[in-house]
Amino acid sequence: MIARTDIIVPAPLAPALALDASVRTIVRHWPDAVIVDGEDKQVFHRHRDVPFRKLTDIMVFKDRHSLNDWREHGPTSSNINSMINLVWLDNQLTIVVDDASDPAIQGIIEGIKSILRQPIFNIAA
């Protein structure tokens, strides 16, 4: 069984802004990332194709191989921290990862927290 960690980030802004900024942060760390609608599983290969205004649940896979591995095997020890799930609910973003102590994942989480604290984003939705 793979442990999961939920990191809750208060973000009093429009969901589309929070999700867009968060995905941009992840893609800076994972340039080959594949973005998936967490509800209908539609795959987006480019950030600009993601309809953020319509989504509240997004999975970002490190790359195409990671997506295929997750689809075939689900979460396993071989694909730990190869997917980050972003869930928007009630003015907060939940970042779901496998191992939040991993330095690479910590960098992504801190990057998301940092961008969401920027004054331009802190305008009530």
Backbone hydrogen bonds in HBPLUS format (Angstrom, degrees):
<---DONOR---> <-ACCEPTOR-->    atom                        ^
c    i                          cat <-CA-CA->   ^        H-A-AA   ^      H-
h    n   atom  resd res      DA  || num        DHA   H-A  angle D-A-AA Bond
n    s   type  num  typ     dist DA aas  dist angle  dist       angle   num
A0005-THR N   A0097-VAL O   2.72 MM  92  5.34 160.1  1.76 162.2 163.9     1
A0097-VAL N   A0005-THR O   2.98 MM  92  5.34 160.7  2.02 151.9 156.9     2
A0007-ILE N   A0095-ILE O   2.84 MM  88  5.02 159.3  1.88 143.1 150.2     3
A0095-ILE N   A0007-ILE O   2.81 MM  88  5.02 167.8  1.82 147.3 150.3     4
A0009-VAL N   A0093-LEU O   2.76 MM  84  5.13 166.3  1.77 155.4 160.3     5
A0093-LEU N   A0009-VAL O   2.90 MM  84  5.13 167.5  1.91 148.9 147.5     6
A0011-ALA N   A0091-ASN O   2.98 MM  80  5.43 173.2  1.98 137.6 137.0     7
A0013-LEU N   A0011-ALA O   2.72 MM   2  5.61 135.5  1.92 111.7  97.0     8
A0017-LEU N   A0014-ALA O   3.06 MM   3  5.43 122.4  2.41 107.5 121.1     9
A0018-ALA N   A0014-ALA O   3.18 MM   4  6.54 163.0  2.21 157.9 162.4    10
A0019-LEU N   A0015-PRO O   2.90 MM   4  6.09 170.0  1.91 161.7 164.2    11
A0020-ASP N   A0016-ALA O   2.90 MM   4  5.86 160.9  1.94 143.5 149.8    12
A0021-ALA N   A0017-LEU O   2.96 MM   4  6.01 171.9  1.96 150.8 153.5    13
A0022-SER N   A0018-ALA O   3.02 MM   4  6.06 151.8  2.10 139.8 148.2    14
A0023-VAL N   A0019-LEU O   2.87 MM   4  6.05 163.5  1.90 153.3 157.4    15
A0024-ARG N   A0020-ASP O   2.93 MM   4  6.14 161.7  1.96 153.4 158.9    16
A0025-THR N   A0021-ALA O   3.07 MM   4  6.26 150.4  2.17 139.4 147.0    17
A0026-ILE N   A0022-SER O   3.02 MM   4  6.37 158.1  2.07 149.7 155.1    18
A0027-VAL N   A0023-VAL O   2.88 MM   4  6.10 165.5  1.90 157.6 161.2    19
A0028-ARG N   A0024-ARG O   3.09 MM   4  6.33 141.4  2.25 141.5 150.8    20
A0029-HIS N   A0026-ILE O   2.92 MM   3  5.27 130.9  2.17 105.2 118.4    21
A0030-TRP N   A0026-ILE O   2.76 MM   4  6.00 150.3  1.85 149.3 159.6    22
A0033-ALA N   A0030-TRP O   2.99 MM   3  5.34 150.0  2.08 128.4 127.0    23
A0034-VAL N   A0061-PHE O   2.95 MM  27  5.13 152.6  2.03 136.4 145.1    24
A0061-PHE N   A0034-VAL O   2.81 MM  27  5.13 168.3  1.82 162.5 159.8    25
A0035-ILE N   A0044-PHE O   3.06 MM   9  5.09 159.7  2.10 165.8 159.6    26
A0044-PHE N   A0035-ILE O   2.68 MM   9  5.09 161.0  1.71 167.6 167.8    27
A0036-VAL N   A0059-MET O   2.77 MM  23  5.08 159.7  1.81 160.0 164.2    28
A0059-MET N   A0036-VAL O   2.84 MM  23  5.08 171.5  1.85 155.5 158.5    29
A0037-ASP N   A0042-GLN O   2.88 MM   5  5.22 160.7  1.92 151.8 156.8    30
A0041-LYS N   A0037-ASP O   2.84 MM   4  4.81 133.5  2.06 136.5 144.1    31
A0038-GLY N   A0057-ASP O   2.69 MM  19  4.76 155.7  1.75 135.1 133.7    32
A0049-ASP N   A0046-ARG O   3.03 MM   3  5.56 157.2  2.08 115.4 122.5    33
A0050-VAL N   A0047-HIS O   3.09 MM   3  5.64 169.3  2.10 122.2 125.6    34
A0052-PHE N   A0050-VAL O   3.04 MM   2  5.65 130.9  2.29 105.1  91.2    35
A0054-LYS N   A0051-PRO O   2.89 MM   3  5.71 162.0  1.92 129.7 135.3    36
A0055-LEU N   A0052-PHE O   3.20 MM   3  5.25 161.8  2.24 106.8 112.3    37
A0088-TRP N   A0056-THR O   2.74 MM  32  4.94 166.6  1.75 152.0 155.4    38
A0058-ILE N   A0086-LEU O   2.83 MM  28  5.13 164.8  1.86 153.4 158.6    39
A0086-LEU N   A0058-ILE O   2.70 MM  28  5.13 170.4  1.71 163.1 166.6    40
A0060-VAL N   A0084-ILE O   2.80 MM  24  5.24 163.4  1.82 150.7 156.5    41
A0084-ILE N   A0060-VAL O   2.88 MM  24  5.24 156.0  1.94 142.1 149.4    42
A0062-LYS N   A0082-SER O   2.82 MM  20  5.13 161.0  1.85 148.2 147.9    43
A0067-LEU N   A0063-ASP O   3.14 MM   4  6.51 158.2  2.19 151.6 157.5    44
A0068-ASN N   A0064-ARG O   2.95 MM   4  6.24 168.4  1.96 158.0 160.4    45
A0069-ASP N   A0065-HIS O   2.85 MM   4  6.07 155.7  1.91 150.6 157.8    46
A0070-TRP N   A0066-SER O   2.92 MM   4  6.12 163.2  1.95 152.1 156.2    47
A0071-ARG N   A0067-LEU O   2.90 MM   4  6.15 160.7  1.94 153.2 159.1    48
A0072-GLU N   A0068-ASN O   2.95 MM   4  6.09 152.7  2.02 145.1 152.2    49
A0073-HIS N   A0069-ASP O   2.80 MM   4  5.82 166.3  1.82 154.7 158.8    50
A0074-GLY N   A0070-TRP O   2.72 MM   4  4.36 142.1  1.86 120.9 129.9    51
A0079-ASN N   A0076-THR O   3.18 MM   3  5.51 150.9  2.27 105.8 113.8    52
A0082-SER N   A0079-ASN O   3.24 MM   3  5.56 135.8  2.45 140.5 131.7    53
A0085-ASN N   A0096-VAL O   3.05 MM  11  4.93 167.0  2.06 144.8 147.2    54
A0096-VAL N   A0085-ASN O   2.77 MM  11  4.93 169.8  1.78 154.7 157.4    55
A0087-VAL N   A0094-THR O   2.92 MM   7  5.07 159.2  1.96 145.9 152.4    56
A0094-THR N   A0087-VAL O   2.78 MM   7  5.07 168.0  1.79 152.6 156.9    57
A0089-LEU N   A0092-GLN O   3.04 MM   3  5.60 167.0  2.06 161.4 165.6    58
A0092-GLN N   A0089-LEU O   3.15 MM   3  5.60 130.4  2.41 109.0 121.7    59
A0102-ASP N   A0099-ASP O   3.23 MM   3  5.86 168.1  2.25 117.3 120.9    60
A0106-GLN N   A0102-ASP O   2.82 MM   4  6.06 159.5  1.86 159.8 166.9    61
A0107-GLY N   A0103-PRO O   3.01 MM   4  6.20 153.1  2.08 143.0 149.1    62
A0108-ILE N   A0104-ALA O   3.22 MM   4  6.56 149.6  2.32 140.2 147.6    63
A0109-ILE N   A0105-ILE O   2.88 MM   4  6.16 169.8  1.89 160.5 162.8    64
A0110-GLU N   A0106-GLN O   2.86 MM   4  6.02 169.3  1.87 155.1 158.3    65
A0111-GLY N   A0107-GLY O   2.96 MM   4  6.02 147.4  2.07 136.2 145.6    66
A0112-ILE N   A0108-ILE O   2.93 MM   4  6.25 154.9  1.99 153.1 159.2    67
A0113-LYS N   A0109-ILE O   2.94 MM   4  6.24 169.7  1.95 157.2 159.7    68
A0114-SER N   A0110-GLU O   2.88 MM   4  5.95 158.9  1.93 145.3 151.6    69
A0115-ILE N   A0111-GLY O   3.00 MM   4  6.19 163.8  2.03 148.3 152.0    70
A0116-LEU N   A0112-ILE O   3.03 MM   4  6.20 159.3  2.07 153.5 159.2    71
A0117-ARG N   A0113-LYS O   3.13 MM   4  6.31 122.8  2.47 138.3 152.0    72
A0117-ARG N   A0114-SER O   3.15 MM   3  5.22 143.7  2.29  98.5 109.1    73
A0118-GLN N   A0115-ILE O   3.22 MM   3  5.37 158.5  2.27 103.6 110.2    74
A0121-PHE N   A0118-GLN O   2.90 MM   3  5.61 146.5  2.02 122.6 131.4    75
A0122-ASN N   A0119-PRO O   3.13 MM   3  5.05 139.4  2.30  97.4 108.9    76
